[in-house]
Amino acid sequence: MSHPLARFGARGPRKVNPETLLTRQVRDVLRILMIPHRKVWGGPMSDKGLPDLIGTVPGTGRAFFCELKIPGNRPSPEQRTFLEEHKAAGALAFWADSVVGVVNALKEAGYTPAARLGLP
């Protein structure tokens, strides 16, 4: 039996990064909620502090910035600064460590389709 986080590649099973799995799950929910968004891919040439997901909250035109972390991890100082600056400017900017955390942030922001999911 393979590990639940394993995927099969050319060289056999390989483990999937837990944050990658969380990102996939959150993106699936954002698609269901019809929130247009994009994954920001970090790297040595990208700006520090950019969040994992960017988009727009439908019907409001409000920018959406979400940093995802696996449970137990926290955003870096650069990531916290980015989120705080954009939240102060009126964007929906937050970090979450679960799909429920993302849905709750959307509900708190008044996005009614998120409230209809019935998550705690």
Secondary structure, 3 states (H helix, E strand, C coil): CCCCCEEEECCEEEECCHHHHHHHHHHHHHHHCCCCEEECCCCCCCCCCCCCEEEEECCCCEEEEEEECCCCCCCCHHHHHHHHHHHHCCCEEEEECCHHHHHHHHHHCCCHHHHCCCCC
